[in-house]
Each structure stands twice: as C-alpha cells, then as structure tokens.
Amino acid sequence: MTGVTKEMRTEQRSLSLVERKQEKERLLVLSIKKLKVPIWFERSCKITEKKIHINRFIYYFSKASLGQNAPERILDICVRLDMPDSLLASFQKILPDLSFIHFGFEEKESTCGYKIYGEYGVDRKSIPKMKEPFIGALGFKWDAFNPEKQVITKYTCLPALSLENIHERVTDVFQAKVNSLLVEASKDVLNHALKNITLNEVIYLEVSDGNGPRRSFDINVYDAGLRMKHISQSIIKIFKHFSIPDSVYENIYNPNNDYSFGHISGGVDKDGKAFISLYGGLEKQQYKNNVNEVRQMGNSDNKNLKSTKD
C-alpha cells in the first residue's frame, strides 16, 4: 500500500486550489473504479448561512463483494487517500465487524475532505422490534489538505420512537428558537413521507463527534419514494432560513424537480452553527469511469439500499 509521498505533496502545492481539489476528488473516483464491484452512489448538498455545498457524494458497497482479500483492498484505498494514522488504526480495528463500506468526498470553499464510513450489518426488518439504541455506523473524516483536522463520528440508531418523540428530538437538536423554521421543515419532510410509509419504515439516527459539541439527526425515508418536488415547500423554508437566493431554488430545487429524495439531516456543527443536508439520487452501478461522469450522473428511481451519512 502506497500513501501520499512528500514529493507528491510538494507538487500539489504548486497547483491552483481548484486543481488541487479536483486531484483529491479524482483520486477517490479512480480508486473506487479499480474495485470493479457493484456499488451504490448517492449525492448530497449541505446548506448553511448563505452557502450551499453541492459537490458532495458517497460510494457504498458490500465488504463481502470484494472477496477474501477485502480488508487489504479497502485499506489500500485508505492509504491512497492519505488517511491519518490515528483514524486508520481505529478503522482497521472495527473492519472485521463491518458489512458495508462508504467512501465520501466533500468540496468546500477553501479545502475538501474525505469520509470513510464503516456500517455494521443490521437487519432493517428487525429494527422496529429493538428497544435499545445501537451504533449503526462510525464515520472517519479528515481534511484532505490538512489531515490533522480529523474526527470520528458516531451514528446511533434510535428504534421504535413515536412520531412525537422524533419531533421532540429534532427540536432539541436545533437548540435555539432562531432555528424554528428548520425544525418545521424537517418535521414537514417526515410527515410527508408518512403518507407513503409507516413510522416503522423510517430510520432515525442521532449523530455525534465524540465529546465534541456537534449535535445532529438523520431521518431516512427512502422507502417513501419521494422526489425533490414533493418536499419543495420544506426546501423553500430551509433556503429562507439560510438566506439562500430564490434564484438558487428556481435553478436547482424547482417544483418540477424529479430527482429522488432519500433523507434529511440537520443540527448544529462544532461551532454551534445550524446546517441542513439533503441526500438523494441513490443508484446502483458497476462503477463510474471518471470524475466528469460522476458529476453528470442523472436521476435514479432505485431506493433499495439506504445511505444515512453526513
């Protein structure tokens, strides 16, 4: 396994910021391509005050699909992405117990980041019968330019909650009354989904970064078969709260948008600032050949697997 050398880092610094971010993105795309196994691909966008980050995506595949040398192949990608040693050691420790692996990329204004999620295999049909919360996945995240900026995120599934319980938890996660519009929008998304599915088919997660101040939730409603156009009023409320121009909504999330919707996550980050993330377009494929193909990917009706990460 070969990581990023000192010479490679020196060469990267001579590139423009845009080029450097593209190189990081391309590295992940090509690494996944080499696996040549069935994978799932999901896009997302993260919305904060006056900002919307749209170049975010996740690859998702079964560890078993990689065969007997799955650990070696997975760890090889981790090293290629220059995963920090501390995160790599923690991830390697839980790897034998994982059923699914997620590799994610997120572009920001002045940097970009990698995310690797380890998901434990849990029979979804058994979740409503469970009485105690359980850890569904762990996320290992770091800044691709400054790997010392890193965090391990825990995703805890809370089964068998009542609708009232979920509403209360969403309200509590957002903490302040100033975020009331985000609370309302999140509840609206869930209530709309419940027109098509039962509450037992909803997956509710709460997310935390170790002992850090981040608090957030994730409501997965892929089984409801919703499209972005079905939650347009919720998106309008979200954009209004974050002062996103109407033109952005009209161009991206217009009422005719038939892009599949999967789940909504939201809460407050480590700096106490509110955010909302929207996920959708989950589709199964062999692999994507290049970065442009990933960026130009079309809509999908497939909703058999559920990604729940932010």
C-alpha positions as a Markdown table, in Angstrom:
| # | Residue | x | y | z |
|---|---|---|---|---|
| 1 | Met | 0.0 | 0.0 | 0.0 |
| 2 | Thr | 1.4 | 3.4 | -1.0 |
| 3 | Gly | 0.4 | 6.7 | 0.5 |
| 4 | Val | 1.0 | 10.3 | -0.5 |
| 5 | Thr | 4.7 | 11.0 | -0.6 |
| 6 | Lys | 6.5 | 14.2 | 0.4 |
| 7 | Glu | 7.3 | 14.9 | -3.3 |
| 8 | Met | 3.6 | 14.5 | -4.2 |
| 9 | Arg | 2.6 | 17.0 | -1.6 |
| 10 | Thr | 5.2 | 19.5 | -2.9 |
| 11 | Glu | 3.8 | 19.1 | -6.4 |
| 12 | Gln | 0.3 | 19.5 | -5.2 |
| 13 | Arg | 1.1 | 22.9 | -3.5 |
| 14 | Ser | 2.2 | 24.2 | -6.9 |
| 15 | Leu | -1.3 | 23.7 | -8.4 |
| 16 | Ser | -4.2 | 26.1 | -8.0 |
| 17 | Leu | -6.7 | 25.5 | -5.3 |
| 18 | Val | -9.3 | 24.3 | -7.8 |
| 19 | Glu | -6.8 | 21.9 | -9.4 |
| 20 | Arg | -5.8 | 20.6 | -6.0 |
| 21 | Lys | -9.4 | 19.9 | -5.0 |
| 22 | Gln | -10.0 | 18.2 | -8.4 |
| 23 | Glu | -7.0 | 16.0 | -7.9 |
| 24 | Lys | -8.3 | 14.9 | -4.5 |
| 25 | Glu | -11.7 | 14.1 | -6.0 |
| 26 | Arg | -10.2 | 12.2 | -8.9 |
| 27 | Leu | -8.0 | 10.1 | -6.6 |
| 28 | Leu | -11.1 | 8.8 | -4.8 |
| 29 | Val | -13.1 | 8.2 | -8.0 |
| 30 | Leu | -10.3 | 6.3 | -9.7 |
| 31 | Ser | -9.6 | 4.3 | -6.5 |
| 32 | Ile | -13.2 | 3.2 | -6.4 |
| 33 | Lys | -13.2 | 2.4 | -10.1 |
| 34 | Lys | -10.4 | -0.1 | -9.6 |
| 35 | Leu | -12.5 | -2.2 | -7.3 |
| 36 | Lys | -14.8 | -3.2 | -10.2 |
| 37 | Val | -17.6 | -4.4 | -8.0 |
| 38 | Pro | -21.3 | -3.4 | -7.8 |
| 39 | Ile | -21.5 | -0.1 | -5.9 |
| 40 | Trp | -24.1 | 2.5 | -4.9 |
| 41 | Phe | -23.7 | 6.2 | -5.5 |
| 42 | Glu | -25.5 | 9.0 | -3.7 |
| 43 | Arg | -25.3 | 12.7 | -3.9 |
| 44 | Ser | -26.0 | 15.3 | -1.2 |
| 45 | Cys | -25.9 | 19.0 | -0.6 |
| 46 | Lys | -25.2 | 20.9 | 2.7 |
| 47 | Ile | -26.8 | 24.2 | 3.4 |
| 48 | Thr | -25.5 | 26.7 | 5.9 |
| 49 | Glu | -25.9 | 30.5 | 6.2 |
| 50 | Lys | -25.8 | 32.0 | 2.7 |
| 51 | Lys | -23.9 | 28.9 | 1.4 |
| 52 | Ile | -24.9 | 25.7 | -0.4 |
| 53 | His | -22.2 | 23.0 | -0.9 |
| 54 | Ile | -23.2 | 20.7 | -3.8 |
| 55 | Asn | -20.1 | 18.7 | -4.7 |
| 56 | Arg | -20.6 | 16.0 | -2.1 |
| 57 | Phe | -21.1 | 12.3 | -2.9 |
| 58 | Ile | -20.7 | 8.9 | -1.4 |
| 59 | Tyr | -19.8 | 5.5 | -2.8 |
| 60 | Tyr | -21.3 | 2.5 | -1.0 |
| 61 | Phe | -20.5 | -1.2 | -1.4 |
| 62 | Ser | -20.7 | -4.5 | 0.4 |
| 63 | Lys | -17.5 | -5.6 | 2.0 |
| 64 | Ala | -18.3 | -9.2 | 1.0 |
| 65 | Ser | -18.3 | -8.2 | -2.7 |
| 66 | Leu | -14.6 | -7.7 | -2.5 |
| 67 | Gly | -13.8 | -11.3 | -1.7 |
| 68 | Gln | -11.4 | -12.8 | 0.8 |
| 69 | Asn | -8.9 | -10.0 | 0.4 |
| 70 | Ala | -11.5 | -7.3 | 1.2 |
| 71 | Pro | -9.6 | -5.8 | 4.2 |
| 72 | Glu | -6.4 | -5.4 | 2.1 |
| 73 | Arg | -8.3 | -3.8 | -0.8 |
| 74 | Ile | -10.2 | -1.4 | 1.5 |
| 75 | Leu | -7.2 | -0.4 | 3.5 |
| 76 | Asp | -5.2 | 0.2 | 0.3 |
| 77 | Ile | -7.7 | 2.9 | -0.7 |
| 78 | Cys | -7.5 | 4.4 | 2.8 |
| 79 | Val | -3.7 | 4.7 | 2.5 |
| 80 | Arg | -4.0 | 6.1 | -1.1 |
| 81 | Leu | -6.3 | 8.8 | 0.3 |
| 82 | Asp | -3.6 | 9.6 | 3.0 |
| 83 | Met | -5.9 | 8.7 | 5.8 |
| 84 | Pro | -4.3 | 9.9 | 9.1 |
| 85 | Asp | -2.6 | 7.1 | 11.1 |
| 86 | Ser | -4.8 | 7.5 | 14.1 |
| 87 | Leu | -8.0 | 7.2 | 12.1 |
| 88 | Leu | -6.6 | 4.3 | 10.1 |
| 89 | Ala | -5.8 | 2.4 | 13.2 |
| 90 | Ser | -9.3 | 2.9 | 14.6 |
| 91 | Phe | -10.9 | 2.0 | 11.3 |
| 92 | Gln | -8.8 | -1.1 | 10.9 |
| 93 | Lys | -9.8 | -2.3 | 14.4 |
| 94 | Ile | -13.5 | -2.4 | 13.5 |
| 95 | Leu | -13.1 | -3.5 | 9.9 |
| 96 | Pro | -13.7 | -7.2 | 10.7 |
| 97 | Asp | -17.1 | -6.4 | 12.1 |
| 98 | Leu | -18.3 | -4.2 | 9.2 |
| 99 | Ser | -20.8 | -5.3 | 6.5 |
| 100 | Phe | -20.8 | -2.2 | 4.3 |
| 101 | Ile | -18.2 | 0.5 | 3.5 |
| 102 | His | -18.8 | 4.1 | 2.4 |
| 103 | Phe | -16.2 | 6.4 | 0.8 |
| 104 | Gly | -17.2 | 10.0 | 0.6 |
| 105 | Phe | -15.9 | 13.3 | -0.8 |
| 106 | Glu | -16.9 | 16.8 | 0.2 |
| 107 | Glu | -15.7 | 20.0 | -1.5 |
| 108 | Lys | -15.7 | 23.2 | 0.5 |
| 109 | Glu | -14.7 | 26.8 | -0.4 |
| 110 | Ser | -11.0 | 26.6 | 0.6 |
| 111 | Thr | -10.5 | 22.9 | 1.0 |
| 112 | Cys | -12.1 | 19.4 | 0.6 |
| 113 | Gly | -12.4 | 16.4 | 2.8 |
| 114 | Tyr | -12.6 | 12.6 | 2.7 |
| 115 | Lys | -15.1 | 10.5 | 4.7 |
| 116 | Ile | -15.0 | 6.8 | 5.3 |
| 117 | Tyr | -17.9 | 5.1 | 7.0 |
| 118 | Gly | -18.0 | 1.7 | 8.5 |
| 119 | Glu | -21.5 | 0.3 | 8.7 |
| 120 | Tyr | -22.5 | -2.7 | 10.8 |
| 121 | Gly | -24.8 | -5.2 | 9.3 |
| 122 | Val | -28.2 | -4.9 | 10.9 |
| 123 | Asp | -31.4 | -6.4 | 9.5 |
| 124 | Arg | -33.7 | -3.4 | 8.8 |
| 125 | Lys | -36.8 | -5.5 | 9.4 |
| 126 | Ser | -35.7 | -6.2 | 13.0 |
| 127 | Ile | -35.0 | -2.5 | 13.9 |
| 128 | Pro | -38.7 | -1.7 | 14.9 |
| 129 | Lys | -38.6 | -4.6 | 17.4 |
| 130 | Met | -35.4 | -3.4 | 19.1 |
| 131 | Lys | -35.9 | -1.5 | 22.4 |
| 132 | Glu | -32.4 | -0.1 | 22.9 |
| 133 | Pro | -30.3 | 2.4 | 20.8 |
| 134 | Phe | -27.4 | 0.9 | 18.9 |
| 135 | Ile | -24.4 | 2.2 | 16.9 |
| 136 | Gly | -25.2 | 1.7 | 13.3 |
| 137 | Ala | -22.0 | 3.1 | 11.8 |
| 138 | Leu | -18.8 | 5.1 | 12.6 |
| 139 | Gly | -17.5 | 7.8 | 10.3 |
| 140 | Phe | -13.8 | 8.7 | 9.9 |
| 141 | Lys | -13.4 | 12.1 | 8.4 |
| 142 | Trp | -10.4 | 14.4 | 7.7 |
| 143 | Asp | -9.4 | 17.4 | 5.7 |
| 144 | Ala | -7.6 | 16.3 | 2.5 |
| 145 | Phe | -5.2 | 19.2 | 2.7 |
| 146 | Asn | -4.7 | 19.3 | 6.5 |
| 147 | Pro | -5.2 | 15.7 | 7.7 |
| 148 | Glu | -4.6 | 16.7 | 11.3 |
| 149 | Lys | -8.1 | 18.1 | 11.1 |
| 150 | Gln | -9.9 | 14.9 | 11.8 |
| 151 | Val | -12.9 | 13.5 | 13.7 |
| 152 | Ile | -14.6 | 10.2 | 14.3 |
| 153 | Thr | -18.4 | 10.5 | 14.1 |
| 154 | Lys | -20.8 | 8.1 | 15.7 |
| 155 | Tyr | -24.2 | 7.3 | 14.2 |
| 156 | Thr | -26.7 | 5.9 | 16.8 |
| 157 | Cys | -30.0 | 4.4 | 15.6 |
| 158 | Leu | -32.9 | 5.0 | 17.9 |
| 159 | Pro | -35.5 | 2.4 | 17.1 |
| 160 | Ala | -39.2 | 2.3 | 17.9 |
| 161 | Leu | -39.6 | 6.1 | 18.5 |
| 162 | Ser | -43.1 | 7.6 | 18.4 |
| 163 | Leu | -43.7 | 10.5 | 16.0 |
| 164 | Glu | -43.9 | 12.8 | 19.0 |
| 165 | Asn | -40.6 | 11.5 | 20.2 |
| 166 | Ile | -38.9 | 12.2 | 16.9 |
| 167 | His | -40.4 | 15.7 | 16.7 |
| 168 | Glu | -39.2 | 16.5 | 20.2 |
| 169 | Arg | -35.7 | 15.2 | 19.4 |
| 170 | Val | -35.4 | 17.3 | 16.2 |
| 171 | Thr | -36.5 | 20.4 | 18.1 |
| 172 | Asp | -34.0 | 19.6 | 20.9 |
| 173 | Val | -31.1 | 19.1 | 18.4 |
| 174 | Phe | -31.5 | 22.5 | 16.8 |
| 175 | Gln | -31.4 | 24.0 | 20.4 |
| 176 | Ala | -32.5 | 27.6 | 19.7 |
| 177 | Lys | -35.8 | 29.2 | 18.7 |
| 178 | Val | -34.0 | 31.0 | 15.9 |
| 179 | Asn | -33.8 | 27.7 | 14.1 |
| 180 | Ser | -37.6 | 27.1 | 14.4 |
| 181 | Leu | -38.0 | 27.2 | 10.6 |
| 182 | Leu | -35.5 | 24.4 | 10.2 |
| 183 | Val | -37.4 | 22.3 | 12.8 |
| 184 | Glu | -40.7 | 22.9 | 10.9 |
| 185 | Ala | -39.1 | 22.0 | 7.6 |
| 186 | Ser | -37.6 | 18.8 | 9.0 |
| 187 | Lys | -40.9 | 17.7 | 10.5 |
| 188 | Asp | -42.7 | 18.5 | 7.3 |
| 189 | Val | -40.4 | 16.2 | 5.4 |
| 190 | Leu | -41.1 | 13.4 | 7.8 |
| 191 | Asn | -44.8 | 14.0 | 7.8 |
| 192 | His | -44.9 | 14.0 | 4.0 |
| 193 | Ala | -43.1 | 10.7 | 3.9 |
| 194 | Leu | -45.5 | 9.1 | 6.4 |
| 195 | Lys | -48.2 | 9.5 | 3.7 |
| 196 | Asn | -46.5 | 6.7 | 1.9 |
| 197 | Ile | -44.9 | 4.6 | 4.6 |
| 198 | Thr | -45.3 | 3.6 | 8.2 |
| 199 | Leu | -43.2 | 5.1 | 11.0 |
| 200 | Asn | -41.6 | 1.7 | 11.4 |
| 201 | Glu | -40.1 | 2.1 | 7.9 |
| 202 | Val | -38.4 | 5.4 | 8.9 |
| 203 | Ile | -34.8 | 5.1 | 10.2 |
| 204 | Tyr | -33.9 | 7.8 | 12.7 |
| 205 | Leu | -30.3 | 8.4 | 13.7 |
| 206 | Glu | -28.6 | 10.8 | 16.0 |
| 207 | Val | -25.0 | 11.9 | 15.3 |
| 208 | Ser | -22.2 | 13.0 | 17.5 |
| 209 | Asp | -18.5 | 13.7 | 17.1 |
| 210 | Gly | -17.0 | 12.0 | 20.2 |
| 211 | Asn | -17.1 | 14.5 | 23.0 |
| 212 | Gly | -17.4 | 17.4 | 20.6 |
| 213 | Pro | -20.3 | 19.9 | 20.6 |
| 214 | Arg | -21.8 | 18.8 | 17.3 |
| 215 | Arg | -25.4 | 17.5 | 17.6 |
| 216 | Ser | -27.4 | 16.4 | 14.6 |
| 217 | Phe | -30.0 | 13.9 | 13.4 |
| 218 | Asp | -30.7 | 12.0 | 10.2 |
| 219 | Ile | -34.2 | 10.9 | 9.1 |
| 220 | Asn | -34.0 | 8.3 | 6.3 |
| 221 | Val | -37.2 | 8.0 | 4.3 |
| 222 | Tyr | -36.0 | 6.4 | 1.0 |
| 223 | Asp | -38.8 | 3.8 | 1.3 |
| 224 | Ala | -41.4 | 6.6 | 0.8 |
| 225 | Gly | -40.3 | 7.0 | -2.8 |
| 226 | Leu | -40.3 | 10.8 | -2.6 |
| 227 | Arg | -38.9 | 13.2 | -5.2 |
| 228 | Met | -37.5 | 16.6 | -4.5 |
| 229 | Lys | -40.6 | 18.2 | -6.0 |
| 230 | His | -42.6 | 16.6 | -3.2 |
| 231 | Ile | -40.7 | 18.4 | -0.5 |
| 232 | Ser | -40.4 | 21.7 | -2.3 |
| 233 | Gln | -42.1 | 23.7 | 0.4 |
| 234 | Ser | -39.7 | 22.3 | 3.0 |
| 235 | Ile | -36.8 | 23.3 | 0.9 |
| 236 | Ile | -38.1 | 26.8 | 0.5 |
| 237 | Lys | -38.3 | 27.1 | 4.3 |
| 238 | Ile | -34.7 | 25.9 | 4.6 |
| 239 | Phe | -33.4 | 28.3 | 2.0 |
| 240 | Lys | -35.3 | 31.1 | 3.6 |
| 241 | His | -33.8 | 30.4 | 7.0 |
| 242 | Phe | -30.2 | 30.4 | 5.5 |
| 243 | Ser | -30.8 | 33.4 | 3.2 |
| 244 | Ile | -30.3 | 31.4 | 0.0 |
| 245 | Pro | -31.4 | 33.5 | -3.0 |
| 246 | Asp | -34.7 | 32.5 | -4.7 |
| 247 | Ser | -32.8 | 32.0 | -8.0 |
| 248 | Val | -30.9 | 29.1 | -6.5 |
| 249 | Tyr | -34.1 | 27.4 | -5.6 |
| 250 | Glu | -35.6 | 28.0 | -9.0 |
| 251 | Asn | -32.5 | 26.6 | -10.7 |
| 252 | Ile | -31.8 | 23.6 | -8.5 |
| 253 | Tyr | -34.9 | 22.7 | -6.5 |
| 254 | Asn | -37.8 | 23.9 | -8.6 |
| 255 | Pro | -41.3 | 22.3 | -8.1 |
| 256 | Asn | -40.8 | 20.1 | -11.2 |
| 257 | Asn | -37.5 | 18.5 | -9.9 |
| 258 | Asp | -38.0 | 14.8 | -10.3 |
| 259 | Tyr | -34.7 | 13.9 | -8.5 |
| 260 | Ser | -35.2 | 11.2 | -5.9 |
| 261 | Phe | -35.1 | 12.2 | -2.3 |
| 262 | Gly | -33.7 | 9.9 | 0.4 |
| 263 | His | -33.0 | 11.6 | 3.7 |
| 264 | Ile | -32.6 | 14.8 | 5.6 |
| 265 | Ser | -30.0 | 15.5 | 8.3 |
| 266 | Gly | -29.6 | 18.6 | 10.4 |
| 267 | Gly | -28.5 | 20.2 | 13.6 |
| 268 | Val | -25.6 | 22.3 | 14.8 |
| 269 | Asp | -21.9 | 21.8 | 14.0 |
| 270 | Lys | -18.9 | 22.1 | 16.2 |
| 271 | Asp | -19.1 | 25.9 | 16.1 |
| 272 | Gly | -22.7 | 25.9 | 17.1 |
| 273 | Lys | -23.9 | 26.9 | 13.7 |
| 274 | Ala | -27.0 | 25.3 | 12.2 |
| 275 | Phe | -27.0 | 23.2 | 9.0 |
| 276 | Ile | -29.2 | 21.0 | 6.9 |
| 277 | Ser | -28.1 | 18.3 | 4.4 |
| 278 | Leu | -30.3 | 16.7 | 1.8 |
| 279 | Tyr | -29.5 | 13.4 | 0.2 |
| 280 | Gly | -30.9 | 11.7 | -2.9 |
| 281 | Gly | -30.4 | 10.1 | -6.2 |
| 282 | Leu | -29.2 | 6.8 | -4.9 |
| 283 | Glu | -28.4 | 4.4 | -7.7 |
| 284 | Lys | -26.7 | 1.1 | -8.3 |
| 285 | Gln | -23.9 | 0.8 | -10.8 |
| 286 | Gln | -20.8 | -1.1 | -11.7 |
| 287 | Tyr | -18.5 | 1.9 | -11.3 |
| 288 | Lys | -18.1 | 5.4 | -12.6 |
| 289 | Asn | -15.3 | 5.8 | -15.1 |
| 290 | Asn | -14.2 | 9.4 | -14.4 |
| 291 | Val | -14.9 | 12.5 | -12.4 |
| 292 | Asn | -17.0 | 14.1 | -15.2 |
| 293 | Glu | -19.2 | 11.0 | -15.4 |
| 294 | Val | -19.8 | 11.2 | -11.6 |
| 295 | Arg | -20.7 | 14.9 | -11.9 |
| 296 | Gln | -23.1 | 14.4 | -14.7 |
| 297 | Met | -24.9 | 11.5 | -13.3 |
| 298 | Gly | -28.6 | 11.5 | -13.8 |
| 299 | Asn | -31.6 | 10.7 | -11.7 |
| 300 | Ser | -32.4 | 7.4 | -10.2 |
| 301 | Asp | -35.5 | 5.5 | -9.0 |
| 302 | Asn | -33.6 | 2.9 | -7.1 |
| 303 | Lys | -34.1 | 3.0 | -3.3 |
| 304 | Asn | -33.3 | -0.5 | -2.1 |
| 305 | Leu | -30.2 | 0.5 | -0.1 |
| 306 | Lys | -30.2 | 3.3 | 2.3 |
| 307 | Ser | -27.2 | 5.6 | 2.9 |
| 308 | Thr | -27.5 | 7.7 | 6.1 |
| 309 | Lys | -24.3 | 9.7 | 6.3 |
| 310 | Asp | -23.4 | 13.3 | 6.7 |
